Amino acid sequence: MSRKTQIVVVGGGAGGLELVRRLGAKFGRKRHDIILVDKNLSHIWKPLLHEVAAGSLDANLDEVGYRGHCYRWGYRFFQGSLDGIDREAKTISLAPVHDEDGRELIGQHTIRYDILVLAVGSISNDFGVPGVKEHCLYLDSREQAERFRTRLLNHCLRVSRAMMKNPDADEQVRVSIVGAGATGVELAAELYNAAGALSHYGLEVFDESRLKVTLIEAGPRILPLLPERLSAAAHHELTELGVRVMEATQVTEALPRALVTKDGQTIEADLMVWAAGVKGAEFLSSLGLETNNRNQFLVRDTLQTVTDDNIFALGDCASYVPPGEDRPIPPRAQAAHQMANTVFDNICRMQKSRPLKHFVYHDKGSLISLSRFSTVGSLMGNLVGGSLAIEGRLARFIYTSLYRLHLWGIHGWVKGTFLMLIGRVNRIVRPRLKLH
Ligand SMILES: Cc1cc2nc3c(=O)[nH]c(=O)nc-3n(C[C@H](O)[C@H](O)[C@H](O)COP(=O)(O)OP(=O)(O)OC[C@H]3O[C@@H](n4cnc5c(N)ncnc54)[C@H](O)[C@@H]3O)c2cc1C
C-alpha cells in the first residue's frame, strides 16, 4: 500500500485554520493525511482580542475547539508547540505539553511531513525598549487579553469602592496604550464602551469619566495606514470619548507604573498595553529557514519559503515583497485569508505536478471599529475605482463582513451563517460584559 501524502499545517489561526478546513474537505483521509498542529486547544479570531480585553466579548462563545473541528472536516489535530524542523528527515519537532501543575502530559515528539505549511502568526514587537517585557501587557493571545480584562476589572472595582467610601475622591483607572494602529485605536474605543456598561453590573458609581485612556503614537498621526481625513475623524471621535491622544511621541522606557517618553515626559498608568507593531517569535529565526530582521520567513511569489520548496509560510509569519514594491504585505487577517487560498491552490497543483500559482495580494482596504461609537476606513479595489473613504453604518457592515468571511472559511457558509446569527442573538440575550 502506498504511503499517504502527509500535509502538516502548523498554526490554526486566521490563515491556518481556513487552509486546513479546505484541505480536509478536499482530500479527506483517503489518500492524504492532513494534520493541524497548534499550541492551544481552541481558536479565537485574533481581531476580536481587543473586545475580549475590554470584556465586551466572551471568548468562550466565539472559540472553535480544534478537536471537534477536525472530526467534522477530516483532518487530524495535535496539540504542541513547534520548536524545530529537520529538513533532511522531513520532520518537525514539538515541545513537551505540560498540565496546569507543570507535569508533563505529552513528551517531546516529532511529526513527519511531505508538505509543511507554517502559519504561526506574530507577536508584539517591543523594539527592545527597556522595561516593556516586564511591565506592559500585550494583546497577542486570548490568555493575554483575558489577563488584561481581569486586571482592568480589578482596578475598576478598586476605584468604585474608593468612590463609594468617599464620593469626593478623584479616583481613576489610567490605561496607557502604546501604538495607534488598528489594535491600539480599537482597544481605546472599546474600553469606553465597556466602562459605560459597568454601572449596570454592580459597580454603581463607576462610569466613563473614571477611565483615563492615553493613546501614544510615535508617528505624526494615528492610523498611519488610513487616509489623513479618516485618521483625523478617528482622532476627533477618540478625543470626544475622553481619550488623550499623543502623536509624535516616542516611548523610550517602561517603568512599573509609568512610561517615559523621548521628550522627557513621564506618563503614569495603572495598566500599560504595548501594541506598536508585530514581528515573528524569536525562535522562528533558528529553524534553519531564511528570515528577515523581524523573524518572518522569506517566501517567494508561490508562498514557498525561499529555502525549501516543500515548506510554505503564510500570514503574519511570512514576509513577501510583491514585485515592484519595497514593502512586504502588511500583517492583516485579509492577507492571511488570501495567502491561505493561494497555498491551498498550490498544494492541489503540486499533487498534479502542475506549475504553481503566483500570489497576488488584493488590498480590500482597512476598516477600524471605534466600538459602537463609529467605524472608519477606506475601501480599495476596482469596484470603487481606487480608494474610497467610508464611515458609519456601511463601514460597520463591511467591518463585520471580514469576520463573516472567516466564519464561512472555517465552517462552510451554512454553519458559518448560523453561527453569525447566534452571535447576534447572544449579543441581545447575554450580559453586555464578561465580568469574571
Ligand atoms: C487586537 C487585534 C485587532 C486586529 N484587527 C484586525 C483587523 O481589524 N483587520 C485585519 O485584517 N487584521 C487585524 N488584526 C491582525 C490579524 O489578527 C492578524 O494579521 C491575523 O490573525 C494573522 O493571521 P495568522 O494566521 O498569520 O496568525 P494568527 O491568527 O495569529 O494564528 C497563529 C496561530 O499559530 C499558533 N501558534 C503560534 N506559535 C505556535 C507554535 N510555536 N507552535 C504551534 N502553534 C503556534 C497560535 O496559537 C495561533 O493559533 C488584528 C490583530 C489584533 C491583535
The ligand as an ORCA input file, in Angstrom:
! r2SCAN-3c Opt
* xyz 0 1
  C      -6.485     43.243     18.664
  C      -6.220     42.966     17.204
  C      -7.071     43.506     16.229
  C      -6.833     43.243     14.881
  N      -7.709     43.755     13.958
  C      -7.543     43.449     12.648
  C      -8.490     43.920     11.680
  O      -9.441     44.628     12.020
  N      -8.286     43.582     10.387
  C      -7.240     42.790      9.976
  O      -7.126     42.490      8.780
  N      -6.333     42.328     10.871
  C      -6.450     42.637     12.193
  N      -5.533     42.173     13.114
  C      -4.389     41.371     12.621
  C      -4.803     39.910     12.393
  O      -5.381     39.406     13.570
  C      -3.612     39.056     12.001
  O      -2.982     39.651     10.885
  C      -4.032     37.637     11.638
  O      -4.648     36.997     12.740
  C      -2.839     36.806     11.170
  O      -3.252     35.518     10.906
  P      -2.237     34.283     11.006
  O      -2.978     33.070     10.556
  O      -0.963     34.629     10.319
  O      -1.864     34.183     12.545
  P      -2.812     34.038     13.827
  O      -4.214     34.298     13.509
  O      -2.156     34.838     14.889
  O      -2.661     32.478     14.187
  C      -1.430     31.912     14.579
  C      -1.704     30.555     15.192
  O      -0.454     29.885     15.407
  C      -0.443     29.280     16.690
  N       0.974     29.192     17.102
  C       1.810     30.201     17.403
  N       3.037     29.724     17.703
  C       2.967     28.375     17.587
  C       3.915     27.317     17.769
  N       5.189     27.548     18.122
  N       3.505     26.053     17.587
  C       2.214     25.789     17.231
  N       1.284     26.751     17.046
  C       1.651     28.032     17.205
  C      -1.288     30.210     17.549
  O      -1.810     29.533     18.690
  C      -2.388     30.620     16.559
  O      -3.468     29.721     16.600
  C      -5.725     42.429     14.474
  C      -4.870     41.895     15.452
  C      -5.099     42.170     16.801
  C      -4.172     41.579     17.835
*
